[in-house]
Amino acid sequence: MHKLLDILASGVHDAKNQLFIAESLIAASEAAHGIEMAEARYAIESAATRLSRTLTAYHLLRQDAVAAITPAIVGDICAEVMLAQHKHLAVRKVTLDVDCAVFDEWPLDRDLITDMLNNAVQNAGRYARQTVRLSATTNDGWLCLRVEDDGPGFASLPPTQGTGLMVAERLARLHHRRERQGSLHLSNNGALGGACFELRLP
C-alpha cells in the first residue's frame, strides 16, 4: 500500500512541476506580446497549490509529522496573506479586509499556517459576494485566526471533508502546548453573515 502511495505522490509531484513550467511559458508570452493573462496564471497557481496540499496530506498520512513551531509575528503573517490574495480577489470584485489585533509573537509553524490561511481566503473568495475578512485575536490563551465571508455559508455542517479540510484539521492538531491542542472550527456564524473558518492555536 505504501509503495502505491509513493507512486501516486511521485505522479502528483511531476504534475505540479509541469504546471510551474506552463506558468513560466505564459509569463514569457505576456512579456513578449504585451498581453495580460493574470487569471490564467492564477488558475495554474491554484491548481499547483491544490496539488501541494495533496502531497502534504500524503506526508501526514504516510508518517508522523512534526510542526516546525517557532515564535512568529502574527501581523506579518496576515500581511503576507493579504499581499498574496488581494489582487486575485480584486479581479472578482471582492474586497479583502484584514483586522489583526495581535501584536506579539506567537509560537506556530509559520509556513503551514500561512498556507492554510491562503487556502481559506481563496475558498472564501469563491463564494463571497463582496467581502472576505481575515482577522486575528486572542482569547483565554488561544490565538484565533478567522476567515469569514459574506456568501451563502456552508450548505451543510460539517461540510464534506475534502483533502484541504482534512489537512487543515491535522495541521491544526500538530500545534500543542501545555496540554492544549490546536483545532479547526467551521460554522455559518461569521460576522459577515456567511461562512467562518477558524483556527485556534494554543
PyMOL commands that set and color helices and strands:
alter all, ss='L'
color gray80, all
select helices_A, chain A and resi 2-33+38-62+74-91+110-127+163-173
alter helices_A, ss='H'
color red, helices_A
select strands_A, chain A and resi 70-73+95-100+105-108+131-139+142-149+176-177+180-181+183-187+196-201
alter strands_A, ss='S'
color yellow, strands_A
deselect
rebuild
show_as cartoon
